Amino acid sequence: MCVKLVIVGGVAGGATAAARARRVSEDAEIIMFERGEYISFANCGLPYYIGNVIEKREDLLLATPEEFKQRYNIDVRIFSEVVGINAKEKAVEIKNTTTGKMYWENYDKLILSPGAEPIKPPLEGIELDNIFHLRNVPDSDRIKKIVDERNPRCAVAVGGGFIGLEMAENLTERGVKTTIVEMLDQVMPPLDYEMASLLHEHLEAKNVELELENGVKSFSKAGNRILVSTQKGRDIECDMVLLSVGIRPENKLAKQADLKICLLYTSDAADELDGVD
């Protein structure tokens, strides 16, 4: 029996699952849907592309749909957003984001790997221009365009986790004075305070300002700039804001289909194909 496997989402989760599934079964029909243009890129390299450490944009891109087809015989459909699941009929509804065309594709097995979406707190002014998050290649393009063309003098990174620190590092290297606003008393919450203190010293030595134990209350316009108002009453004027306050899983599809939601590692998903010809 030839299994038809449909994978929703590319990049680290979906693309890895697709490649692993092909290794498990040479005969399975595998289709991967990706709503964007890029199916495999270097997530961790995005801040360093903005900082010009990675000079060539193409160095971020790890594989193309054509390469997946040639190497793994996997049907990759970009600009194809899965908008619905009929679990009873074992079918997914797809919208072509370029043409608007809708159609259904059936499956024997389904892997959902839509990833996560950045948390966008419901703060006043959150929709202002030049407030960014960094999740994918188009996000990095937008941020880099601002830095390259408008030469911002200063920026605020909201959140002191990995993305906040990496963006502070790269913006500083580009000559953008950066302030990190963090609600906790330290950056990098996974570290104990003693280790985080070493990071604090290094950041301050690199002219990164730390606004710890303080959160953002609102954003507002200050002429052509953004005014970041904090919960403790401090106002910080800047030219751009990078939001990095965490992520949440994109499980809307699964919820709409009334599926049981649990963690599933890509190796576990691929093992579902073991023993199936």
Secondary structure, DSSP 8 states (H G I E B T S, - for coil): ---EEEEE--HHHHHHHHHHHHHH-SS-EEEEEESSS-SEE-GGGHHHHHTTSS--GGGGEEE-HHHHHHHH--EEEESEEEEEEETTTTEEEEEETTT--EEEEE-SEEEE---EEE-----BTTTSTTEEE--SHHHHHHHHHHHHHH--SEEEEE--SHHHHHHHHHHHHTT-EEEEE-SSSSSSTTS-HHHHHHHHHHHHHTT-EEE-S--EEEEEEETTEEEEEETTS-EEEESEEEE-S-EEE--HHHHHTT-------HHHHHHTTTT--
